[in-house]
Amino acid sequence: MSEEHVVFELERSALKRWCMGDPTGFLEISALEVTYFDPFLPQRLDGWDNLNSYYECLRGKVSVLHYEIINPQIQDLGDIAILTYNFVSQVNDKRKLRWNCSEVYRRTALGWKIIQTHWSLPQSS
């Protein structure tokens, strides 16, 4: 399996858990020094402990009926990989949410870990 595929599979697996209300998948693949941007937070979160606290507030509250990862792209820079994609989640029969996501992964002795996450909402056309 190529390194690019490994990063995408880590992300896909974590998203699958996230969509069932379980943030543990992302916590498992996040580095201790992770930074995190979210459009619903007033500022960047720094560090795994802060990310864990935020995710614990969301545990069990996310429920997605169906989701799509659209146009994923991985830029492989050796020990760094940047994954970008669009994400569409169907939260009920009438509501879909659209997102942009960028993840920066770093290869460590423990495998690939997320060191920076950025979620944003696309502008309406």
N, C-alpha and C positions, 0 to 999 in steps of 0.2 A: 504494500500500500504506500503510495507517495505521501510525503510529508504534508502536501497541500490537502490531500484527502483526509489525513489524520485530523488536521485542524477543523475541517468542515464537519467531520463526524463528531468531534467533541462538541461543537456548537449545536449541531442538529440534535444530539442526544440531550444536551442541557435544555434546549428549547422545548423538546417533547415533555420533559418533566415540569418545566416552568408552566406550560399550558395546562397542566393538571394541578396547579397550585403548589408545586414543590420547587423551591429555589435551590435546593441542595446541589443539583447538577452544576449550576453556575458557581456556587461556592467551592465545590471540589476542584474546579479548573481555574480558579482565580488565584493569582499570586498574593502574597502577604502585602505587597506594596501597590496593589491594584488602585487605579483611580476610575471613577464612575460618574458619567454625566447622564442625567435623566431630565426630560422636559418638565416633569412635575416636581422637581426639587429646585430650591432657590440657588444652590451652589453645588460644586463638585464634591463628591464623597472621596475621601482619601483613606486607603488602607482596608484590609480584609475585615477587621473588626467592625468598622463603620458600615461596610457593605452588608455584613452579616446582620447587624442590628436593623438596617433598613429592610432587608429581605425577610427577616422574621416578622416584621409588621405586615408583610404581604402574604405570608405563608397561608395557604388555604383560601385566599381571596381571589386568586386568578383562576378563571375557568374559561377555556377556549374550546368551542365546538370543532373548529377546523382552522388550520393555518397553512400558509404557504411561505416558503423562502424563495424570493424572486431575484434572479440575476446575481447570484453570489459570485464574487470575484476574490481571489487570493493573490496577494503580491508577496512572493517569497523572497526574503532578503537574508537568507542563511539561517541565523538563529532568531530572526524576527519574521513573523508572518502577519500581514494585515488582511483581515477578512472584512469585506463590505457586502451588504445586501439590503434589499427591501423586504419587509415583513408585513404580511397581511394576516390579521387574526379575526375570525368570526366569533364574536362573543355571545350572540343570540341570533334568532331568526332574521332580525332586521339590521343589526349593527355590525359593521366591519371597522376595524381600526387599521390604519396604515402607518408604518414606521420606516425610518431609515436607521440602519445600525452599522457601526464600525467597531471592530474588535482588533486590538493589537495583542498578538500572542508572542511569548518569548519561550524559546526552548530552554529547559532547565534539566537538572539531573533527575527530576521527578516527572519529566515529560513537558509537553506544551502547557503553558499557563497564561491566562489573560492578565495583561498588565494595564490595559486601558480599554474602557468600554464607553461608547457614546451612542445613546439613543436619542432620536429627534423625530418630530412630526413633520411630514412634508407639507409644503405650502399647498393650499387649495388652488386648483386652476381656475 
